[in-house]
Every structure is written in C-alpha cells, then in structure tokens.
C-alpha cells in the first residue's frame, strides 16, 4: 500500500522529479495541485526523475479547491506538513490507505487558510530553527518512509540496486 503525496504548487522541477522517483520506488501516487512553477516536460523534472518519470502514478488538479472537492477530508484524511503544526510528523495517523500527505510550495508553504481551516491536521518536522525549512524532496522522503515504516513497508521488498553495477543486494 503506497502513499498519496500531494504537492501544492511546486516551484522547483528537480524536487518534483525526485519526488516522482520516490513515488515509483514506494508505489505511491503523486498529486500536483494548483499552478506549477514549471512544465512537466521540463528537462530538470525528467533528469531528477531519471527514466522512472514515465512510471510515476501522476495526477494533476488545477486548484487546491478542486483537490478538496475531489478528495474530501471525510473520505481522505489530510496531513499537512507545516512549520505551524503543533504535532510532529511521527504522529500522523498512518493506517488509512486514503491518507493524503500534503506539502506546500518551496518558497511560501501552504496558503494561510489551510492553517486556519485544518489546524488539527497540521504536522511539523522538528528542526533547530536555524533554517526556514527542509528541502521539499527531503521532507517527502522523511515523512513518507516514516509512514511506510509504521505500515511495515507493506508491499516493498528489502532489495537495493547498486548504482554502479546494477547488482541487487538483499
């Protein structure tokens, strides 16, 4: 059982490409909501996603409001990652396969109304406070693998392919 990763108006193609690769590796769906800061044909998206980009389970939705309509919170629990979250990402309820893990823009995060309307669904990644935020693709991997770990990595195997030789290690 993979994840539902939602990026609100991503701005940096390399991050989205890398998150696409993460999505393929974890059998997760990637939903891009709102206006993108680049074209999905961008060479940087494809370079970061390598030859895996064609295998990304990708959905694009025009606006965040349309996302909320298509995936209502009653059927699809939300977990927003935000510096304003009171709870840590390790407290995200992980059992529901319909869980939507939602990340904001690289430069400005989530819209203000999310903080007000969904305050009880905000989670944060603890840091020293000496940085504004972590890189988006790092945050997705950190949160995503924590949820998958708590799901006992359902459906994922324990093999790793070496980058130089293509050999598989168990």
Backbone bond lengths (Angstrom), bond angles and torsions (degrees), N, CA, C in turn:
res aa  C-N    CA-C-N  psi(-1)  N-CA   C-N-CA  omega(-1)  CA-C   N-CA-C  phi
1 X - - - 1.449 - - 1.521 107.55 -
2 X 1.317 116.71 111.63 1.449 121.63 179.64 1.518 111.80 -80.04
3 X 1.307 115.17 -164.50 1.461 122.32 -177.19 1.520 110.29 -113.68
4 X 1.321 115.61 165.80 1.453 123.04 169.78 1.520 106.31 -111.83
5 X 1.324 116.35 104.72 1.457 122.08 -177.47 1.525 107.90 -102.88
6 X 1.325 115.89 124.14 1.456 120.77 -178.17 1.520 108.53 -116.41
7 X 1.322 116.01 126.91 1.456 121.61 175.32 1.520 107.76 -111.52
8 X 1.336 116.64 122.04 1.451 121.24 176.70 1.524 109.27 -89.69
9 X 1.319 115.37 115.06 1.462 123.53 176.62 1.528 114.02 45.28
10 X 1.341 117.14 58.10 1.469 118.41 177.60 1.521 110.50 -61.65
11 X 1.333 115.25 147.26 1.461 120.96 -173.88 1.524 113.80 -114.01
12 X 1.310 117.80 -21.90 1.461 121.05 -172.88 1.536 109.08 -112.76
13 X 1.328 117.23 113.63 1.464 119.93 -174.26 1.529 113.92 -60.24
14 X 1.326 117.34 -34.59 1.461 119.36 -179.24 1.527 110.80 -63.71
15 X 1.326 117.87 -38.73 1.464 120.08 177.43 1.521 110.75 -62.33
16 X 1.326 116.07 -47.36 1.464 119.63 -178.47 1.525 110.70 -64.09
17 X 1.323 117.63 -39.83 1.462 119.82 176.46 1.512 112.09 -61.51
18 X 1.317 116.70 -43.34 1.466 120.84 179.07 1.534 110.77 -65.82
19 X 1.318 117.30 -39.61 1.466 121.22 177.91 1.525 109.79 -66.90
20 X 1.326 116.71 -34.21 1.468 119.76 174.35 1.511 111.52 -61.74
21 X 1.328 116.85 -41.95 1.467 120.62 177.36 1.521 110.34 -63.48
22 X 1.344 116.89 -42.74 1.467 121.46 175.25 1.532 109.94 -57.74
23 X 1.311 116.98 -41.55 1.467 121.25 -179.06 1.521 111.59 -62.28
24 X 1.318 116.78 -42.26 1.463 120.02 177.98 1.530 109.75 -65.53
25 X 1.328 116.95 -43.82 1.468 121.36 -177.64 1.525 112.52 -63.42
26 X 1.319 117.03 -26.72 1.471 120.79 -175.78 1.523 112.65 -113.03
27 X 1.329 117.23 11.08 1.461 122.55 -179.12 1.531 111.04 53.72
28 X 1.322 115.61 44.05 1.462 121.84 -177.75 1.521 110.59 -107.05
29 X 1.314 114.73 160.04 1.467 121.45 175.61 1.519 108.78 -97.08
30 X 1.330 116.14 139.61 1.454 122.44 177.25 1.521 108.15 -113.01
31 X 1.324 115.17 120.19 1.466 121.21 179.07 1.523 107.68 -113.06
32 X 1.320 116.03 124.27 1.455 121.90 176.89 1.524 107.28 -105.83
33 X 1.332 116.46 116.21 1.462 121.70 -175.73 1.519 110.46 -112.27
34 X 1.323 116.49 129.93 1.449 121.15 177.86 1.516 111.90 93.41
35 X 1.306 114.48 -174.40 1.460 121.93 -177.38 1.529 110.11 -72.21
36 X 1.321 115.52 130.13 1.457 121.00 178.66 1.516 109.58 -86.63
37 X 1.318 116.33 148.57 1.458 121.73 178.21 1.519 112.76 -86.50
38 X 1.339 117.53 15.78 1.464 123.18 -176.55 1.517 107.37 -167.03
39 X 1.310 116.86 172.20 1.461 122.38 175.50 1.529 108.83 -92.43
40 X 1.308 116.87 144.69 1.468 119.60 176.40 1.527 111.83 -68.38
41 X 1.315 116.55 -11.54 1.457 120.75 174.45 1.522 111.97 -87.32
42 X 1.324 116.01 -1.25 1.466 122.32 -177.03 1.534 110.09 -56.25
43 X 1.328 115.58 134.81 1.467 119.94 -179.08 1.526 111.82 -62.00
44 X 1.337 118.09 -28.45 1.466 120.73 -179.24 1.530 111.56 -72.11
45 X 1.337 116.70 -35.21 1.470 119.74 174.69 1.519 108.71 -61.93
46 X 1.296 115.24 -48.87 1.468 119.89 -177.14 1.520 112.02 -67.68
47 X 1.325 117.20 -36.09 1.468 119.16 179.43 1.525 110.50 -66.32
48 X 1.339 117.21 -44.88 1.463 120.35 179.55 1.524 110.93 -67.98
49 X 1.318 116.92 -34.22 1.460 120.98 179.80 1.514 113.24 -83.86
50 X 1.332 116.23 -6.31 1.464 123.45 -177.90 1.524 109.98 51.67
51 X 1.318 116.41 -150.27 1.462 119.76 -179.32 1.529 111.53 -80.83
52 X 1.328 117.69 6.16 1.453 121.69 178.06 1.524 112.21 -83.74
53 X 1.340 117.44 -18.17 1.463 120.76 -172.95 1.524 112.05 -54.91
54 X 1.329 117.25 -35.78 1.463 120.28 -179.18 1.530 111.78 -66.50
55 X 1.337 117.59 -17.02 1.464 121.70 -179.35 1.526 113.53 -99.54
56 X 1.327 117.93 3.56 1.465 120.55 -179.36 1.524 109.12 -69.10
57 X 1.336 115.49 130.65 1.465 121.63 172.85 1.529 105.32 -79.09
58 X 1.335 116.43 89.38 1.452 123.17 -168.35 1.517 111.34 -110.94
59 X 1.310 114.98 136.75 1.461 121.84 173.26 1.523 107.57 -132.71
60 X 1.322 116.77 135.93 1.457 120.64 174.80 1.525 108.10 -115.18
61 X 1.326 115.20 139.35 1.462 122.51 179.37 1.528 106.64 -130.19
62 X 1.328 116.69 133.34 1.470 121.80 -171.39 1.524 115.00 -59.03
63 X 1.324 117.59 -39.78 1.470 120.24 -175.67 1.521 110.03 -140.77
64 X 1.317 115.64 162.04 1.458 120.44 176.23 1.534 110.19 -66.50
65 X 1.324 117.32 -36.72 1.463 120.28 176.78 1.524 111.52 -59.81
66 X 1.326 117.43 -41.57 1.472 120.44 177.27 1.528 110.51 -65.68
67 X 1.329 116.57 -35.50 1.470 119.48 175.34 1.528 109.88 -60.00
68 X 1.347 116.55 -48.14 1.467 120.36 -179.61 1.531 111.48 -60.74
69 X 1.322 117.06 -35.88 1.473 121.05 177.69 1.529 110.93 -68.50
70 X 1.315 116.01 -44.85 1.463 121.36 -176.18 1.532 112.00 -71.66
71 X 1.332 116.34 -34.12 1.462 121.54 -177.74 1.532 109.22 -126.09
72 X 1.327 117.49 75.27 1.474 119.56 -177.38 1.527 112.04 -65.48
73 X 1.322 114.44 147.23 1.466 121.02 -174.82 1.533 112.17 -60.81
74 X 1.305 117.68 -27.28 1.465 120.37 178.62 1.517 113.47 -64.70
75 X 1.330 117.03 -28.68 1.469 122.05 179.75 1.525 112.73 -106.39
76 X 1.308 115.00 -20.15 1.463 121.19 -175.93 1.522 108.46 -134.72
77 X 1.318 118.46 92.30 1.473 120.11 -178.69 1.529 110.79 -56.54
78 X 1.325 115.74 143.91 1.453 121.94 -179.09 1.518 110.97 -105.52
79 X 1.320 115.02 144.36 1.463 122.98 169.15 1.520 105.88 -135.49
80 X 1.335 116.19 105.58 1.458 122.27 178.96 1.525 108.50 -91.88
81 X 1.328 117.33 132.84 1.454 121.00 174.36 1.520 107.97 -93.37
82 X 1.342 114.83 121.49 1.460 120.33 -174.14 1.515 110.46 -152.88
83 X 1.327 116.08 144.88 1.463 119.68 175.23 1.523 110.85 -65.88
84 X 1.320 117.84 -13.64 1.462 121.59 179.76 1.524 112.62 -90.40
85 X 1.337 117.73 -1.67 1.452 121.02 179.63 1.522 111.73 -65.92
86 X 1.309 116.15 140.73 1.472 122.01 177.20 1.528 110.51 -87.45
87 X 1.332 116.76 -26.16 1.462 121.85 -177.36 1.523 110.00 -102.74
88 X 1.322 116.46 151.15 1.460 121.79 177.32 1.527 110.93 -79.39
89 X 1.318 116.14 155.54 1.464 121.39 -179.88 1.526 112.24 -58.29
90 X 1.314 118.00 -24.18 1.470 121.35 179.43 1.531 112.02 -70.41
91 X 1.327 116.56 -8.89 1.463 121.38 178.65 1.523 112.84 -98.51
92 X 1.321 117.35 2.91 1.465 119.81 178.05 1.527 107.98 -64.23
93 X 1.349 117.75 124.74 1.465 119.34 175.29 1.530 108.89 -61.46
94 X 1.309 116.93 129.15 1.458 120.35 -168.82 1.527 115.12 -113.52
95 X 1.318 118.76 -6.26 1.461 120.92 -171.37 1.524 114.82 -74.28
96 X 1.319 118.59 -28.22 1.456 121.61 -174.99 1.529 110.31 -80.40
97 X 1.339 118.27 119.77 1.471 120.03 -179.95 1.528 112.66 -67.05
98 X 1.324 118.14 -14.08 1.460 122.05 178.85 1.529 113.00 -87.83
99 X 1.333 117.22 1.50 1.462 122.17 -179.46 1.526 110.63 -53.42
100 X 1.329 115.79 133.13 1.460 122.70 175.99 1.526 107.94 -107.70
101 X 1.326 117.24 117.90 1.460 122.33 178.27 1.527 106.08 -99.62
102 X 1.322 116.62 114.25 1.462 121.30 -166.72 1.528 110.75 -115.46
103 X 1.323 115.27 127.37 1.454 123.06 -178.61 1.528 109.09 -118.56
104 X 1.328 116.69 146.51 1.455 122.20 -179.36 1.519 113.12 -91.60
105 X 1.329 115.02 -176.57 1.464 123.19 178.12 1.528 110.93 -59.63
106 X 1.307 115.44 151.86 1.464 120.15 178.15 1.529 112.01 -61.71
107 X 1.322 117.99 -37.94 1.470 120.37 -173.86 1.521 114.55 -92.47
108 X 1.327 117.81 -30.20 1.470 118.69 -173.73 1.517 114.72 -131.93
109 X 1.306 118.66 3.14 1.460 120.97 176.24 1.519 113.32 71.56
110 X 1.316 114.92 -145.73 1.461 122.48 -177.75 1.526 110.48 -90.80
111 X 1.327 117.46 156.63 1.466 119.93 176.41 1.530 111.07 -61.49
112 X 1.335 116.20 150.89 1.474 121.62 -178.10 1.518 113.26 -56.02
113 X 1.335 118.01 -37.11 1.460 119.63 -176.69 1.529 112.66 -63.22
114 X 1.330 117.01 -25.09 1.470 120.06 178.30 1.517 109.76 -64.31
115 X 1.321 116.55 -43.80 1.467 121.03 179.68 1.532 110.47 -59.49
116 X 1.308 117.41 -38.92 1.464 121.50 -179.12 1.524 111.83 -76.40
117 X 1.323 117.05 -49.80 1.461 122.32 -173.06 1.527 113.02 -74.55
118 X 1.331 116.93 -32.11 1.472 120.65 -173.06 1.528 112.22 -122.67
119 X 1.319 117.74 35.08 1.473 122.21 -174.78 1.524 112.78 -52.94
120 X 1.327 117.35 -38.66 1.468 120.10 -177.62 1.526 112.67 -75.73
121 X 1.334 116.88 -4.17 1.465 121.56 179.90 1.531 111.91 -113.17
122 X 1.325 116.27 17.61 1.464 121.43 178.57 1.528 109.71 -95.28
123 X 1.311 115.73 134.32 1.464 122.10 178.79 1.521 108.13 -131.70
124 X 1.316 116.21 151.45 1.456 120.26 -177.81 1.522 110.55 -125.32
125 X 1.314 114.08 159.94 1.455 121.87 172.09 1.522 105.37 -105.20
126 X 1.322 118.82 115.72 1.467 120.13 -177.61 1.527 111.91 -62.99
127 X 1.315 115.56 138.57 1.470 122.10 174.74 1.520 107.82 -140.03
128 X 1.306 115.81 176.52 1.467 120.76 178.27 1.523 111.94 -71.55
129 X 1.314 117.02 -18.47 1.455 120.53 -175.00 1.516 112.78 91.14
130 X 1.319 117.34 -3.38 1.467 120.41 179.57 1.528 111.75 -84.64
131 X 1.334 116.82 -4.71 1.462 122.20 173.86 1.524 107.99 -127.35
132 X 1.327 116.61 150.90 1.464 119.93 179.19 1.520 111.49 -70.50
133 X 1.338 115.89 -37.49 1.457 119.97 -177.28 1.518 109.43 -166.00
134 X 1.324 114.74 169.54 1.460 121.00 172.92 1.525 108.60 -89.39
135 X 1.313 117.07 161.86 1.450 121.72 172.78 1.528 108.93 -57.84
136 X 1.324 117.06 139.52 1.458 121.94 -175.82 1.522 112.79 -57.78
137 X 1.319 117.63 -46.47 1.469 118.20 -178.35 1.528 111.51 -67.55
138 X 1.332 117.52 -32.44 1.468 119.65 174.30 1.518 110.79 -65.83
139 X 1.329 117.10 -41.82 1.469 121.00 -179.92 1.526 110.83 -63.54
140 X 1.333 117.22 -42.70 1.465 120.42 178.48 1.525 110.35 -61.42
141 X 1.334 117.27 -45.82 1.463 120.48 -179.61 1.523 111.55 -63.93
142 X 1.319 117.03 -43.06 1.463 121.70 -179.43 1.528 110.73 -60.90
143 X 1.309 116.54 -53.53 1.463 121.22 -178.04 1.524 110.50 -68.14
144 X 1.335 116.14 -43.77 1.456 120.08 -178.26 1.516 113.09 -60.43
145 X 1.316 116.83 -48.57 1.461 118.76 -179.33 1.527 112.29 -69.11
146 X 1.318 118.17 -28.31 1.462 118.85 175.16 1.530 110.41 -65.47
147 X 1.317 116.87 -43.70 1.467 119.68 178.76 1.522 110.16 -65.81
148 X 1.321 117.49 -43.68 1.461 119.73 178.06 1.526 111.58 -62.43
149 X 1.328 117.52 -37.96 1.470 120.58 176.96 1.519 110.01 -60.90
150 X 1.318 116.97 -42.79 1.468 120.03 -179.89 1.522 111.70 -70.77
151 X 1.309 116.93 -17.24 1.471 122.19 173.54 1.527 110.93 -94.74
152 X 1.319 116.82 14.21 1.467 123.59 -178.52 1.529 112.26 58.59
153 X 1.320 116.56 31.99 1.465 122.79 177.24 1.524 112.11 53.80
154 X 1.327 116.79 33.92 1.461 122.07 -177.65 1.514 113.92 -42.78
155 X 1.313 116.58 118.43 1.454 122.40 177.22 1.521 115.57 87.23
156 X 1.329 117.63 -10.02 1.463 119.57 178.88 1.519 109.13 -97.30
157 X 1.313 116.06 143.13 1.461 118.80 178.05 1.527 109.77 -95.75
158 X 1.300 115.99 177.40 1.463 120.96 -175.46 1.521 111.79 -104.73
159 X 1.317 117.57 29.73 1.460 120.46 -178.77 1.512 110.69 -98.89
160 X 1.301 113.64 149.54 1.458 120.65 177.01 1.512 107.35 -131.73
161 X 1.314 116.70 133.91 1.456 120.15 179.62 1.520 109.02 -98.27
162 X 1.303 116.33 123.58 1.454 121.29 179.10 1.521 111.24 -65.90
163 X 1.338 117.90 136.54 1.459 120.45 -175.49 1.523 114.32 -69.29
164 X 1.303 117.89 -29.58 1.458 119.51 -175.53 1.526 112.25 -84.56
165 X 1.312 116.23 -42.08 1.465 118.59 -170.92 1.522 113.72 -105.72
166 X 1.327 116.69 -17.93 1.455 118.82 -174.79 1.513 112.53 78.18
167 X 1.346 116.48 4.80 1.464 119.65 179.00 1.518 109.47 -71.39
168 X 1.316 115.71 149.19 1.451 121.43 178.38 1.501 109.26 -101.32
169 X 1.338 116.11 133.38 1.452 122.02 179.56 1.519 109.18 -115.16
170 X 1.328 116.92 133.78 1.456 119.96 178.52 1.512 110.05 -95.20
